C-alpha cells in the first residue's frame, strides 16, 4: 500500500524526521537511497510506501494520519505535482542501493542493452532491452540476467525470441526504471552517439568496477583458441571508442595487461599470466565463456 498525503505534508513529515540528522543518516534509518529520498520523496514527485510512512512517523514521534488523502495499491504511484506522462499513474520500482549486482547489470546494459524513452501525449514508450544469441546466450539470459533484473528492481521481465533470427531479448518496461538508469549515467537512445562509458560511481569502487567489467565481457567479450596454436585470447569488442578506452584503462588499473586497441574496435588479453589475472579479478557468469575456460583448463589459480 502507498500513502498519499495532502500537498506539502509529505515534505514536512520528512523534515520532522530528519531533525538533527544528515540526509544519509535518515535514508539509512528508513532503508532508502539518499538521492531518492531527497530528489523524489522530499520534492513529492513520488508518494510514500506504507512502510516508509510508518518509519518516518515513528522517527518523528508523530501521527500524520489526519493528512492522509488516499491509500493506493502497492505497485502503483501517483504523481503529486500534476499529470504524469502516461496519464496520471506510474508503475513503481524498487530503488536499489549501489551494489556489485547493480554494477554488473550496468555493465550488461553497456554491452548488450539499450534504453528507450519516447514521450507521447498520455502514453509513452519506456523500455530496456538486452539482446543475446538465442543459441549461445539462452542459459545466461534466462537463468542469470532475468532474475538479476527482477531482484534488483522488483519488476517483471519477459523473454522474446525474434522470428527468423537467432536473437533472444529480455524486455522490461517502466518510466521509473528508465529514470533511475538515467540518473545513474545510462542515457536513453543510441549508446555510441551518446558515448556511454563506465560512470564514476563504479570507477570509484574497485569491486564495483570488476563487476561492471564482468557484465561487459559476458556480453561483448569472447574467449577463443588461436588457429593452429596453443594460445588463447580473451577479446572485448565495441564500436564505442570511449567505452573501449575506458575498459582498457580499467583493466590496467586492476593490474591486467591488455593489448592496444586494434581494428578500431577490439582489445585482447593473450599472455597466460594475464588471462589468469583476468579470471581471478573479473571472470565470467556467462556459461558460454565458462564452458571454454573449463574445457581449455584455464581456470584461475586460487
C-alpha positions in Angstrom: 0.0 0.0 0.0 1.2 3.6 -0.7 0.2 6.6 1.3 -0.8 9.9 -0.4 -0.7 12.8 2.0 -2.1 16.3 1.5 0.2 18.5 -0.6 3.2 19.7 1.3 2.7 17.3 4.2 5.0 14.6 2.8 7.9 17.0 2.8 7.1 18.3 6.2 6.9 14.8 7.6 10.3 14.0 6.1 11.8 17.2 7.6 10.4 16.4 11.0 12.0 13.0 10.9 15.3 14.5 9.7 15.8 16.8 12.7 19.5 16.6 13.9 20.3 14.0 11.3 22.1 14.2 8.0 20.3 13.1 4.9 22.4 9.9 4.5 21.6 9.1 8.2 17.9 9.4 7.7 18.0 7.5 4.5 19.8 4.7 6.2 17.3 4.6 9.1 14.4 4.1 6.6 16.4 1.9 4.3 16.2 4.1 1.2 18.7 5.7 -1.2 19.6 9.3 0.0 19.3 10.6 -3.6 15.8 9.1 -3.9 14.8 10.5 -0.6 15.9 14.0 -1.5 15.0 14.3 -5.2 11.9 12.2 -5.3 10.1 11.9 -1.9 11.0 15.2 -0.4 10.0 17.0 -3.6 6.8 15.0 -3.6 7.4 13.6 -7.1 6.6 10.2 -5.7 4.4 9.1 -2.8 5.5 7.1 0.3 5.2 3.4 0.7 3.2 2.4 3.8 6.4 1.0 5.4 8.3 4.3 4.8 5.4 6.4 6.1 5.3 4.4 9.3 9.0 4.6 9.8 9.0 8.4 9.3 6.2 8.8 11.8 8.0 6.7 14.3 11.3 8.6 14.0 9.4 11.9 14.1 7.3 10.6 17.0 4.2 12.0 15.3 0.9 10.7 13.9 0.1 12.1 10.4 -2.9 10.0 9.6 -5.2 13.1 9.6 -3.3 14.3 6.5 -3.8 11.0 4.5 -5.8 11.7 1.3 -5.7 8.3 -0.2 -4.2 4.8 0.0 -3.1 3.3 -3.3 -2.2 -0.2 -4.5 1.3 -1.2 -3.5 2.8 -1.4 -7.0 1.5 1.9 -8.3 2.2 5.5 -7.5 0.5 8.8 -8.4 2.4 12.0 -9.2 1.6 14.7 -6.6 2.7 17.5 -8.8 0.2 17.1 -11.6 -0.2 14.8 -14.6 2.4 12.1 -15.4 3.5 11.5 -18.9 1.4 8.3 -19.1 -1.9 9.8 -18.0 -1.5 10.0 -14.2 -0.2 6.7 -12.9 3.4 5.5 -12.9 4.4 1.9 -12.0 6.8 2.0 -9.1 10.0 0.0 -8.8 12.4 -0.8 -6.0 15.2 1.7 -6.0 18.4 -0.4 -5.4 21.4 0.8 -3.5 24.8 0.8 -5.2 26.0 -2.8 -5.2 28.0 -5.4 -7.0 24.8 -6.7 -8.6 23.8 -3.2 -9.8 27.3 -2.6 -11.2 27.2 -5.9 -13.1 23.8 -5.1 -14.5 25.1 -1.7 -15.6 28.0 -3.5 -17.5 25.5 -5.8 -19.1 23.5 -2.8 -20.3 26.6 -1.1 -21.6 27.3 -4.3 -23.6 24.1 -5.7 -25.0 21.5 -3.4 -23.5 19.6 -0.3 -24.7 17.2 2.1 -23.1 14.2 3.7 -24.9 12.4 6.8 -23.7 9.8 8.2 -26.1 7.4 10.7 -24.7 4.0 10.9 -26.2 0.7 12.5 -25.3 -0.6 10.5 -22.3 1.2 7.3 -23.3 5.0 7.0 -23.7 7.4 4.1 -24.5 9.8 3.4 -21.7 11.7 0.2 -22.1 15.0 -1.5 -21.6 16.1 -4.4 -23.8 19.0 -6.8 -23.6 19.7 -8.8 -26.7 21.7 -12.0 -26.9 22.2 -15.0 -29.1 19.3 -17.5 -28.7 21.7 -20.4 -29.3 24.6 -19.4 -27.1 23.2 -17.0 -24.5 19.9 -18.6 -23.6 21.1 -20.1 -20.3 22.8 -16.8 -19.3 19.9 -14.6 -20.2 17.2 -16.9 -18.7 18.9 -18.1 -15.5 21.2 -15.2 -14.6 20.3 -11.9 -16.2 16.5 -12.1 -16.0 16.4 -12.9 -12.2 19.2 -10.3 -11.7 17.0 -7.5 -13.1 13.8 -8.8 -11.3 15.6 -9.0 -7.9 17.3 -5.6 -8.3 14.1 -3.6 -9.2 11.3 -6.0 -8.0 9.7 -5.9 -11.5 8.7 -8.5 -14.0 10.6 -9.0 -17.3 9.8 -11.0 -20.3 11.8 -13.1 -22.8 11.2 -12.8 -26.5 12.6 -14.9 -29.3 12.8 -12.9 -32.5 11.2 -14.5 -35.5 13.6 -15.7 -38.2 16.6 -14.5 -36.2 18.9 -16.1 -33.6 18.1 -13.3 -31.1 16.7 -13.6 -27.7 15.6 -10.4 -25.9 14.9 -9.6 -22.3 12.5 -6.7 -22.0 11.5 -4.6 -19.0 9.2 -1.6 -19.0 8.5 1.4 -16.9 9.3 5.2 -16.7 10.8 4.8 -13.2 13.3 2.2 -14.4 14.4 4.5 -17.3 14.6 7.5 -15.0 16.7 5.5 -12.5 19.2 4.3 -15.1 19.4 7.9 -16.5 20.2 9.2 -13.0 23.0 6.6 -12.8 24.5 7.7 -16.1 22.8 5.5 -18.7 21.2 7.9 -21.1 18.4 6.6 -23.3 19.0 6.3 -27.0 21.9 5.4 -29.2 24.8 4.3 -26.9 27.5 5.1 -29.5 26.1 8.5 -30.3 25.8 9.2 -26.5 29.3 7.8 -25.9 28.2 6.0 -22.8 31.1 4.9 -20.6 31.6 3.4 -17.1 30.3 6.0 -14.6 32.3 7.4 -11.7 30.2 5.7 -9.0 31.5 2.4 -10.4 35.1 3.5 -11.1 35.5 4.8 -7.6 34.9 1.3 -6.1 37.3 -1.4 -7.3 34.8 -4.2 -6.6 32.1 -2.5 -8.5 34.5 -1.9 -11.4 35.3 -5.7 -11.5 31.6 -6.5 -11.5 30.9 -4.0 -14.3 33.7 -5.4 -16.4 32.3 -8.9 -15.9 28.9 -7.7 -17.3 30.7 -6.1 -20.3 32.8 -9.2 -21.0 29.8 -11.6 -20.6 28.0 -9.7 -23.3 30.6 -8.1 -25.7 33.5 -10.4 -24.8 34.7 -13.6 -26.3 37.3 -16.3 -25.5 38.9 -18.5 -28.2 42.0 -20.5 -29.2 44.1 -19.1 -31.9 44.2 -21.3 -35.1 47.0 -24.0 -35.0 48.5 -22.5 -31.8 48.3 -23.5 -28.2 47.5 -19.8 -27.4 44.2 -18.5 -26.0 42.8 -15.0 -26.1 40.1 -13.1 -24.3 38.8 -10.3 -26.5 36.5 -7.3 -26.0 34.9 -5.6 -29.0 32.8 -2.5 -29.0 32.4 0.3 -31.6 32.1 2.9 -28.8 35.7 4.1 -28.7 35.2 6.0 -25.4 33.9 2.8 -23.7 36.7 0.8 -25.3 39.3 3.1 -23.9 37.5 3.0 -20.5 37.6 -0.8 -20.4 41.3 -0.9 -21.4 42.2 1.7 -18.7 40.2 -0.2 -16.1 42.0 -3.4 -16.8 45.3 -1.7 -16.4 44.1 -0.1 -13.1 43.3 -3.7 -11.9 46.8 -4.9 -12.9 45.8 -6.7 -16.0 47.8 -6.0 -19.2 45.6 -5.8 -22.3 46.7 -5.1 -25.9 46.5 -1.7 -27.6 43.2 -1.0 -29.4 43.3 -2.9 -32.7 41.0 -2.7 -35.7 39.4 0.3 -34.1 37.1 -1.8 -32.0 39.0 -4.5 -30.1 41.3 -5.1 -27.2 42.7 -8.6 -26.3 44.4 -10.4 -23.4 46.8 -13.0 -24.6 49.6 -13.9 -22.0 48.6 -16.9 -19.9 49.6 -15.0 -16.7 47.3 -12.1 -17.7 44.5 -14.5 -18.7 44.6 -15.9 -15.2 44.7 -12.5 -13.6 41.6 -11.6 -15.6 39.8 -14.8 -14.5 40.8 -14.2 -10.9 39.8 -10.5 -10.8 36.9 -10.3 -13.2 35.8 -13.7 -14.5 32.6 -14.6 -16.2 29.0 -15.5 -15.4 28.0 -16.4 -19.0 28.1 -20.2 -19.3 29.3 -20.0 -23.0 32.5 -18.5 -21.7 32.8 -20.6 -18.6 32.5 -23.8 -20.6 35.5 -22.8 -22.7 37.5 -21.9 -19.6 36.8 -25.3 -18.2 37.4 -27.1 -21.5 40.8 -25.5 -22.0 41.8 -25.8 -18.4 42.2 -22.0 -18.0 40.7 -21.9 -14.5 42.2 -19.2 -12.3 44.7 -20.0 -9.7 43.1 -19.6 -6.3 
